[in-house]
Amino acid sequence: MRNLRHANPLAAVRNLGILAHVDAGKTTVTERILYATGTTHKRGEVHDGTTVTDFDPQERDRGITIFAAAVSCAWDGHRINLIDTPGHVDFADEVERSLRVLDGAVAVFDAVAGVEPQSESVWRQADRHGVPRIAFVNKMDRAGAQLDAAVASIRERLHPVPLVVQLPVGAEDAFTGVVDLVRLRALTWTDDGTNDDTDDDTAAAAQEGPVPDDLREEANRRRRLLEEAVSELHPAALEEFCAAGSLGAGTLTAALRDLTRSGEGVVVLCGSAYRNRGVEPLLDAVLAYLPSPLDVPPVRGTHDDGGEQERAADPEAPLAALAFKVNATATGRLTYLRLYSGTIEKGDTVWDATARRTERIGRILRVRADRHAPLDRAVAGDIVAVVGLKSARAGSTLCAPSAPLVLEPPGVAEPVVSVAVEARRGTDTGRLASALARLVEEDPSLVVRTDRETGQTVLSGMGELHLEVAVEKIRRDQGLAVNVGRPRVSYRETVERGVSGFVYRHVKQDGGAGQFAHVVLDVEPLDTPDSGFEFRSAVVGGRVPQEYVRAVEAGCRDALAEGPLGGHPVTGLRVTLTDGATHVKDSSDTAFRTAGRFGLRDALRACATVLLEPVVEVTVTVPEDVVGGVLGDLAARRGRVTGSDARTGGTAVTATVTATVPLAELFGYATRLRSRTQGRGTFAARPTGYAPAPASEPSPASAR
């Protein structure tokens, strides 16, 4: 264990996320980090339900991370604010909100499986946010673990330049440590890290020594490869390499830091978190290579007038903070904040630029999952929770009242699966409505609406598991008995063949002020059916003033909510305003917005439209002897196989099949797969977009 040796300047802060596919060992890595830093005095285990970050009862029951959990710890004079993120695709929105406020991340990979489907998804999410990463190949003690194979999958599927800085000492059960290729030393662990029989409150430290004789030649070869790879990417390293024929440890470390922070390379380490081997070098790598708040570009926000402004990570600058998570607890409503600039103190008044109201900071808390320590103040670079905010939601900007600024909120994915929910007792209807409102407040990827035809309350989310967790949370937290309908997917509609020169005139005279708007619209499909909506104006001569053009666009967006086929949202089209006319008295924003809405609605009826259904990429891993039955089952579910691979792990041979399958056909697939493979098969799925649905009507199980 190392202690925090000094006050916490910005250079000594790391805001870090742990990213991975489900079951790659994310939470175990987090638990070992907390143990190594002395934050906890007992190793938490996922299988025992004793982890710090998976503290929710459902997480412990299911053995997976569901909610992003923030913890804070100290290592070698640095403060690490760490967020353990979910690995299941249904909770990708939790990952998205976390990545929005992080400066760096550790991507965890299984040494046997390599890059898995959700590994790829979270990697792409981090790419979008420009978050620098280092890679940790976990489970090196497993049968079939191969560092080189895992690194090859990282290179081939994620396309970074992997910079491997460690060589494993031993393999599978005999894995005992690593060779540090930067400093050419061996780090070994004698404690197997799987029990806590002693009363010692510190983790067994690595034993440092020379590189073993049987690995010296291989270590020198790999060090040379590392130097060459770094020199190809880093000018200063290339200069030293050409002059001296090698790189010193200092130059190599500095170059690795620059390449990590620029995204040009990814440092790769290895270990076994469960056996507590490789965690301390991982922490050292976090400090050495990942950026502090001072190393990332200033955050950008917009003023009320639409102008942009940057805020640097300076405690003396005006406050700018982003709320990325809201959680109702027994101690009150917690709002998790990332402070980008400025300082907050207990009792301060701040401006919620999103809700446009003032709020008062009641308390400030340093977070450790479900436990908290009070703070008097928080400064730029901190991730903390505050109590007392009433209106702030995930994505809200808090700023100084004298210097308002709105930061870009995290994106929210559109839900793809829905269920009808109702209280079992009629007297609980009001309580259910309140519980659903609280759920949506905590998780913006959930949507609640009332079906206009049936009057039912419909809850929509990112998948079956997502909705199961939400309903179970209502049952447990509120003590409500709830009836739940069968899951149904969310369809979309798109244009297959458009129309040109569609004319719509909106004229209204009802005794008061009149309304007049004349628009001419072209509607055409975009290249991909689920690529959203584009609007442009080709009006010349000022026949439609610019303010009315914006109103037409707003009206067109209103019309996208319900398509002509079945009232599903419309996507994948471009609308061009080609002409129009105004009236000197009766034209207005309202009139042109109405014309845009009803004009596009009628134009869509004149177009050839098709129904779209959500499609997912499924990766199924099964014993080789049952792969034929699995392929047949996927074909029966309208699946299209895109690849297959066989892999030997120990004495077993497994097959991995990749296919694209309509989401509607996957309801209940987990149970079916377990039955077909005697419990030996697993699968993972990730959304890939939408595709045209069959011409026949959707089945009752998958209808809207």
Secondary structure by P-SEA (a helix, b strand, c coil): ccccccccccccccbbbbbbcccccaaaaaaaaaaaaccccbbbbcccccccccccaaaaaaccccbbbbbbbcccccccccccccccccaaaaaaaaaaccccbbbbbcccccccaaaaaaaaaaaaacccbbbbbcccccccccaaaaaaaaaaacccccccccccccccccccbbbcccccbbbbbccccccccccccccbbbbbbcccccaaaaaaaaaaaaaaaaaaccaaaaaaaaacccccaaaaaaaaaaaaaaccbbbbbbbbcccccaaaaaaaaaacccccccccccccccccccbbbbbcccccccbbbbbcbbbbccccbbbbbbbcccccccbbbbbcccccbbbbbcccccccccbbbbbcccccccccccccccccccccccccccbbbbccccbbbbbcbbbbbbbccccaaaaaaaaaaaaaaacccbbbbbcccccbbbbbcccaaaaaaaaaaaaaccccccccccbbbbbbbbbcccccbbbbbbbbbcccbbbbbbbbbbbbbccccccbbbbbbccccccccaaaaaaaaaaaaaacccccccccccccbbbbbcccccccccccaaaaaaaaaaaaaaaaaacbbbbbbbbbbbbbbccccaaaaaaaaaaaacccccbbbbbbcccbbbbbbbbbbccccccaaaaaaaaaacccccbbbbbccccccccccccccccc
